[in-house]
C-alpha cells in the first residue's frame, strides 16, 4: 500500500483485497458509509447473477440502512468501475480509489 492514503482508506484496501481473495474474483471492493461502517464485496458472475464488486458493496450498505458513502476502493483489474452505484446513494464528490492487486493506488476518481 502507498503512503498517499489515510489509515481508514488503507483499511478499505485490506477489506477489498480479502473479499477478492476469498473467491478468486477479478475485483474486490470496499466502502465506508457516513457512519464509518464498512462493507466489502467481490465480483460475482454466476449464471443470471452479474454484480460488480462495487455494486455488491453498495448493495450491502443500502441493506444495512446506509444513506451515504464517504469513500470507496476497488482492487483488481478494473480500469473504469461502475461508480454510478456510489453516486446514486451519495451524490457527487465521493472519492473512489482504484488499486492494483497489491493495494497500490493506481488512480483516483470522484463521483
N, C-alpha and C positions, 0 to 999 in steps of 0.2 A: 504494500500500500504506500501511498505517497504522503508527503508532509503537507500537501495542499488541501487537506480536508480536516474537518473537526473530528473530535473523538466520537461524537454521536453519528456522524456520517460514516466513519470507519466501521462502526458497529453495524450499520446498514450493509456495508460491503461484505462483512463477515456473514450476516444472515443470508444475503443473496447467494454468496458462494456455497453456503451449506445447502440451501434449497436446490440449487443446480446440481450439486454433487450427489445428493440423496438419490436422485433418479437418473443421473447421467444426461440431464437435459442440456440443450444448446445454450439456454439462457436461464438465469435466476434473477429475481428482482426482490427488493425490499423497500418499504416505505415507512415513514414516520408520520403519524397523524398529528392533529392540532393539540392533542393531549399528551403527546410524547410516546404513545403506544406504537409498537412496531408490528409489521405484518410482512410475510415473505411468501414467495411462490416461485414455481418453475414452469417453463413452457410445457403445455400439455397438448399432444397430438394423438388422440385416441378415437378412431372412428369418427363419430359425429361431433365429438367434443374437441374444439380447437380454441385454446386460450394462450395468449402470450403470458410470460411470467409477470409482466407489469399489470395486465388485466386481472390476473388471479390475485395478486397482492391487493389491488384496489378493491376487488370484489369482497375479499375478506375484511377489509377495513370498513366498507359500507355495511356488511352484515353485522359487524360489531358496534355499529352506531356512529362511526366517524363521520364528520361533516367537512373535513378539510385535510389536506396533506401538506406537511412542511417541507419534505424532501423525498426524492425517490432515487434509487440506484438500480441500474441494470448491469449485470455482469455476464459476459459471454460475447457471442458473435454478432449481436445486433449492431448495425450502424445507424439505423433510424427506427427506434422503438415507437410504438403507438402511444405517444404521450397524451393523446386526446382523452384517454380514460382518466388521467390525473387532472387535466384541465376541467373535465366535467364535474368533478367533485370539489375542486379548489379554485378554479378560475386561472387567471394568468399570474406569472411571476414565481412559480414553483420551480426550484432547481431540480434537474434530472441529470445525474452523473452517469456517464457511460464508461464502464470499466472493463479492462481485459480480464481474462480468467485468473490472473494472479492478483487482481484487485487494484492495479494501477489505473488511475483516471486517464482515459483516452480523450474524452471531450465532455463538455458541459452544455446542456440545453436548458431552456427555460420555457415553461408552458405559456 
